[in-house]
Amino acid sequence: MSHKELSRTEEADGSPTLFSTVGRSYFPIAFMARMPFAMVVIGVLTLVVAGRDSLSLGGINSAMVGLGTAIFGSFIGAAADRWGQRYVLLTVGLLNCLALLFMAWVVFSPLPDAVVLIAAFAIGATSPQVAPMSRSRLVEIVTTRLQGPRQPKILNGTMAYESAADEVIFVFGPFIVGLLATAFTPVAPIFGAIVLTLAFVSAFALHPSGRARRTGDAAQTPVQSPARELFTGGVFVVVLGVFGIGLVFGSTLTALTALMNDIGHPEEAGLVYGMMGIGSAILAISVALFSPRYALWARWLSFAPLMLGGATIMAVSDRLSGIVIALLLMGSAVGPTLVTLFSLAAERSPLGRSATVMSMAGSAIIVGQSVASAVNGILAEEVGTAAAMAVPIAAAAIVFVAGLLNLLVGSSARKRDLVHS
């Protein structure tokens, strides 16, 4: 669902709409502000492989980006829940630009690999959590300022758009990295991420919709559920599923990098990987048209096997044309699965903890992507490209298993609801 289609879900009945509340500039700004976050893992992998001539070291550095995000991403979301998004985003955005600049320099310096790893960790630790904060911001606006019978429809449309935007960004981010690295130099994606952060993350932070809470104003004091409510089975299976999607992203791209490296063009891996974005973007957007009776658990279990099938086809293909077909098939499953997972994350977020839960899910993508990049990079270098091409099968299997676990979680929740009703 595009933001224009989203606007059609709000009738012109004289009451405030989401667009009149946040302003039409919000959506393009929030969309572009996501891009650096989706570029950094693959940008670091591409840069380190080119600068240090080691696929395994590139994978380990990608894993360090994920480790930094895993440790600090949820804390950034929690800080935004407590103190407001504006100052948090401006601070981490500036720190992230400095970390990216340091990485661009240190890779080609005589300093040891350990310093490169520290730079990668710093990039992950300071990554602005734009996507989860955008969801949290819009959900708060819809639920507090847009009261009325159309509120559920507006909220559903908003979440569909946000999830589709994430899917498009996470698939085409690596494509842009490949394009920049091929057209210019391997360091170009890093500088591109810096420019996008300074321009769009700052604009997102300063947008009127992200105005910080006023200290000491009781009306602005956030009401939050206990932190223990973040650690439930319902939240866990969603984070596990998103982590599995990250594994699919990372293992697929690293396998393609190994394949393209074998033929002498590793910088073009992102371009081939972008094929997965075609079906992914179309299906992610079309999720908004699904019937409400098509339950989220059923969507998960419908598309995860399709993803697994695509990964299997890719592993057994011996021609690039077969791999492209497999990527198109995987993309048609990844898109709606990711939309479903983020919809479940929004549904299961405890009161006042939405930015935290969304940051946990968003971080899980980066962590999965990074872990898979590291493991598959080492596997490709030590065992061979054929072994690396098989790893996406295991990654897709994790997404499917998480969907099965979600059935158990959903069943337990329904039983609790019946007991307390």
Sequence and secondary structure as in RCSB ss.txt:
>XXXX:A:sequence
MSHKELSRTEEADGSPTLFSTVGRSYFPIAFMARMPFAMVVIGVLTLVVAGRDSLSLGGINSAMVGLGTAIFGSF
IGAAADRWGQRYVLLTVGLLNCLALLFMAWVVFSPLPDAVVLIAAFAIGATSPQVAPMSRSRLVEIVTTRLQGPR
QPKILNGTMAYESAADEVIFVFGPFIVGLLATAFTPVAPIFGAIVLTLAFVSAFALHPSGRARRTGDAAQTPVQS
PARELFTGGVFVVVLGVFGIGLVFGSTLTALTALMNDIGHPEEAGLVYGMMGIGSAILAISVALFSPRYALWARW
LSFAPLMLGGATIMAVSDRLSGIVIALLLMGSAVGPTLVTLFSLAAERSPLGRSATVMSMAGSAIIVGQSVASAV
NGILAEEVGTAAAMAVPIAAAAIVFVAGLLNLLVGSSARKRDLVHS
>XXXX:A:secstr
  HHHHHTTS  SSS  HHHHH TTHHHHHHHHTHHHHHHHHHHHHHHHHHH  HHHHHHHHHHHHHHHHHHHHH
HHHHHHHH HHHHHHHHHHHHHHHHHHHHHHTTSSS HHHHHHHHHHHHHT   HHHHHHHHHHHHHHHH  STT
HHHHHHHHHHHHHHHHHHHHHHHHHHHHHHHHHS TTHHHHHHHHHIIIIIHHHHHSGGG    TT GGG     
 GGGGSSHHHHHHHHHHHHHHHHHHHHHHHHHHHHHHTT GGGHHHHHTTHHHHHHHHHHHGGGS TTS HHHHH
HHHHHHHHHHHHHHHH  SHHHHHHHHHHHHHHHHHHHHHHHHHHHHT  TT HHHHHHHHHHHHHHHHHHHHHH
HHHHHHHT HHHHHHHHHHHHHHHHHHHHHHHHHHHHHHHHHHHH 
